[in-house]
Amino acid sequence: MAEPVSRRRPAVEVAVALGSNVPHGTHGRPRQVLRAAVAALRAAGLEVERLSPIVETAPLGPSKRRYANAALKGRWRGGALELLALLKRLERAFGRRRGRRWGARVLDLDLIALGDAQLRLKGLEVPHPRLQQRDFVLGPLETVWPGWRHPRTGLSVRQMRARLKKPRAVD
């Protein structure tokens, strides 16, 4: 029997951002939710090479709960839409429900980078369109893939983070 096409493809380096700010009935607090999500990603075929430390960050938007955030660097042998489908399937399996943007959530998985690819598909933009504005993504990403360069800007993760942290003049 032939292997599925996705398993015969060469592996591409990927970065995934992970976040949680709601406990899960089985997995526990947000930090444990992230660890369980990484185990589930591995079981589903994502070769996890590096996982950042889990950091606690302030929420964006209306949520009052602090987030546990991390990033991983891995290798994926399928297509971008297959990986996106896996991430969304895991979010649902962990109890994520469609709702208010930036609200509290058990698990949030975002595909940040897919090698040096630039994609704009229905429901998917890679690199993530708000990557450069989010220190809670850039900080963990810097620990696992500091030399990755944004394919549109040419900036490394370190450079994007430095620009984000640079004080700006107020008029």
C-alpha positions as CSV (number, residue, x, y, z in Angstrom):
1,M,0.0,0.0,0.0
2,A,1.3,3.4,-0.9
3,E,2.0,6.1,1.7
4,P,-0.3,9.1,1.8
5,V,1.1,11.9,-0.5
6,S,1.6,14.2,2.5
7,R,4.0,11.7,4.1
8,R,6.2,11.6,0.9
9,R,6.7,15.3,0.7
10,P,9.9,16.8,1.9
11,A,9.5,18.3,5.4
12,V,9.2,22.1,5.6
13,E,10.2,24.1,8.7
14,V,7.2,25.6,10.5
15,A,6.5,27.8,13.5
16,V,3.3,27.6,15.5
17,A,2.3,29.9,18.3
18,L,0.3,28.4,21.2
19,G,-1.9,30.2,23.7
20,S,-4.3,29.4,26.4
21,N,-6.1,31.3,29.2
22,V,-8.8,28.9,30.3
23,P,-8.3,25.7,32.2
24,H,-9.3,22.4,30.6
25,G,-11.3,19.7,32.5
26,T,-8.8,17.0,31.6
27,H,-5.5,18.8,30.9
28,G,-5.7,21.3,33.7
29,R,-4.4,24.9,33.8
30,P,-3.3,26.8,30.7
31,R,0.4,25.8,31.0
32,Q,-0.6,22.1,31.0
33,V,-3.0,22.7,28.1
34,L,-0.1,23.9,26.0
35,R,2.0,20.9,26.9
36,A,-0.9,18.6,26.0
37,A,-1.4,20.4,22.7
38,V,2.3,19.9,21.8
39,A,1.9,16.2,22.6
40,A,-1.2,16.1,20.3
41,L,0.6,17.9,17.5
42,R,3.5,15.3,17.8
43,A,1.0,12.4,17.7
44,A,-0.6,13.9,14.6
45,G,2.7,14.0,12.7
46,L,4.2,17.4,13.4
47,E,7.9,16.8,14.1
48,V,8.5,19.2,17.0
49,E,12.2,20.3,17.1
50,R,12.1,23.0,19.7
51,L,9.6,24.4,22.2
52,S,10.0,27.7,23.8
53,P,9.5,28.3,27.5
54,I,5.9,29.0,28.4
55,V,5.5,32.6,29.3
56,E,2.6,34.4,31.0
57,T,1.3,37.5,29.1
58,A,-1.4,40.1,29.4
59,P,-4.5,39.6,27.3
60,L,-5.4,41.5,24.1
61,G,-8.9,42.9,23.9
62,P,-11.7,42.3,26.4
63,S,-10.5,39.1,28.1
64,K,-9.4,39.6,31.7
65,R,-7.5,36.4,32.1
66,R,-3.7,36.3,31.6
67,Y,-2.4,33.9,28.8
68,A,0.1,31.2,28.8
69,N,2.0,31.5,25.5
70,A,4.7,29.5,23.7
71,A,6.0,28.9,20.2
72,L,7.4,25.8,18.6
73,K,9.6,25.1,15.6
74,G,9.0,21.9,13.8
75,R,8.9,20.1,10.5
76,W,5.8,19.3,8.6
77,R,5.5,16.9,5.6
78,G,2.0,18.0,4.5
79,G,0.6,21.0,2.9
80,A,-0.3,24.4,4.5
81,L,-4.0,23.7,4.5
82,E,-3.5,20.3,6.0
83,L,-1.5,21.9,8.8
84,L,-4.2,24.6,9.3
85,A,-6.9,21.9,9.4
86,L,-4.9,20.0,12.1
87,L,-4.5,23.1,14.2
88,K,-8.2,24.0,14.0
89,R,-9.2,20.4,14.7
90,L,-7.0,20.3,17.8
91,E,-8.5,23.7,19.0
92,R,-12.0,22.2,18.7
93,A,-10.9,18.9,20.4
94,F,-9.6,21.0,23.4
95,G,-12.9,22.8,23.6
96,R,-12.5,25.9,21.6
97,R,-15.8,27.4,20.4
98,R,-16.3,30.0,17.8
99,G,-17.1,33.3,19.6
100,R,-15.9,36.8,20.3
101,R,-12.6,37.8,18.8
102,W,-9.8,38.0,21.4
103,G,-12.0,36.4,24.0
104,A,-10.9,33.8,26.6
105,R,-10.0,30.4,25.0
106,V,-8.8,27.0,26.1
107,L,-6.4,26.7,23.2
108,D,-5.3,29.0,20.4
109,L,-2.9,27.6,17.7
110,D,-1.7,29.9,14.9
111,L,0.5,29.0,12.0
112,I,3.1,31.7,12.1
113,A,5.6,30.6,9.4
114,L,6.0,27.9,6.8
115,G,9.6,28.1,5.8
116,D,10.1,31.1,3.6
117,A,6.6,30.7,2.0
118,Q,4.2,33.6,1.5
119,L,0.6,32.4,1.2
120,R,-2.7,34.1,1.0
121,L,-5.5,31.5,0.9
122,K,-9.0,31.6,2.2
123,G,-8.7,31.4,6.0
124,L,-4.9,31.4,6.0
125,E,-2.2,34.0,5.6
126,V,1.5,33.0,6.1
127,P,3.5,34.5,7.6
128,H,0.8,35.4,10.2
129,P,-0.4,39.0,9.2
130,R,0.0,40.4,12.8
131,L,3.2,38.7,13.7
132,Q,5.2,41.9,13.8
133,Q,2.8,43.5,16.3
134,R,2.8,40.7,18.9
135,D,5.6,40.4,21.4
136,F,3.8,37.4,23.0
137,V,4.5,35.6,19.7
138,L,7.9,37.2,18.8
139,G,9.4,36.6,22.3
140,P,8.8,32.8,22.3
141,L,9.6,32.6,18.6
142,E,12.9,34.2,19.2
143,T,13.9,31.4,21.5
144,V,13.1,28.6,19.0
145,W,13.9,30.2,15.6
146,P,15.8,33.5,16.1
147,G,17.3,33.5,12.6
148,W,14.0,33.0,10.7
149,R,13.5,35.9,8.3
150,H,10.1,37.3,7.3
151,P,9.9,36.6,3.6
152,R,8.3,40.0,2.8
153,T,10.4,42.3,4.9
154,G,13.6,40.3,5.2
155,L,13.7,41.1,8.9
156,S,14.8,38.4,11.4
157,V,12.7,37.6,14.5
158,R,15.3,39.5,16.6
159,Q,15.0,42.6,14.3
160,M,11.2,42.5,14.4
161,R,11.1,42.3,18.1
162,A,13.7,45.1,18.5
163,R,11.5,47.3,16.3
164,L,8.4,46.5,18.3
165,K,10.1,47.3,21.6
166,K,11.7,50.6,20.3
167,P,10.2,53.6,22.0
168,R,8.2,55.8,19.6
169,A,7.8,59.6,19.7
170,V,4.5,60.9,20.9
171,D,3.1,64.0,19.1
